[in-house]
Amino acid sequence: MLARGAKVVSLSRGVSRGKGTLPEVDSINCDLSNLTSVTNAVDQLGNQKIDILICNSGVAMRERKQASDEIEMTFAVNVLGHHLLYRMLQERNLFTEKPRIVMTTGEAYFVSKKCEVNPSQYRMDHVYGGSKLGNLWQVLELVRRYPSLQAFAVHPGVILSGFGGGIPKGFRHWLASKILISEKQGAQAALIAASQDIPNGTYWHNTCGIMSLPEEDAALDTQKAETLWRQLEMLIKPFLAK
């Protein structure tokens, strides 16, 4: 985005270890697992207008952990925190006239049929997959509810970034480097959705391009998408009122 001349604002917990600093980027501390932190981050934006919002934060927890708002951590970061962020930008009129929201999802959504605030049984693959399904439902609802807004889901690929368990060493690292893609390659799907002329509501896959899903695919379940949206709105209501 910087190379294309964009002004970039990073809303995150900080710079990843070993990545160095990015002096050209405005960095605002924002922990999506904490709704108060999201609110404070939006406050710091002031009157800056946002053309493109890339919702790229994510966690995959091996064991159940609760976020600060008493909500399961995976759901809090991957789904709820993003929802509060774009809804606050809408409520404060901080989006430009025709904004884009790019939501990072993944093939992991296949393993789940539901996206739960606090799952009764915890399995990392199902809970993480459910959050990625929830991201696809968020895109469905954004497109349906806000005609002036463009929303896209992207699958970035399986990236050698250490996500979900650290970067392997030795032979395992060599093998992973031959199979997985680099972080630079992994950024391309989001950049395409952010900058290219593709149909609104598109699910863009890093190797398949625009995905055409069968009608029975869980990602296209409009009823569950609407139910999730109502749950999210209820959870963020106290923060939108501030």
ABEGO torsion letter per residue (X at the ends): XAAAGBBBBBBBAEBBBGAEBBAABBBBBBBAABAAAAAAAAAAAEABBBABBBBABBBBBABBBBBAAGBBAAAAAAAAAAAAAAAAAAAAGABBABBBBBBBBEAAAAABABBBABBABBBAAAAAAAAAAAAAAAAAAAAAABAABBBBBBBAEBBBAGBGGEBBBEAAAAAAAAABBBAAAAAAAAAAAAABBBBBGBBBBAAAEBBBBBAABAAABAAAAAAAAAAAAAAAAAAAAX
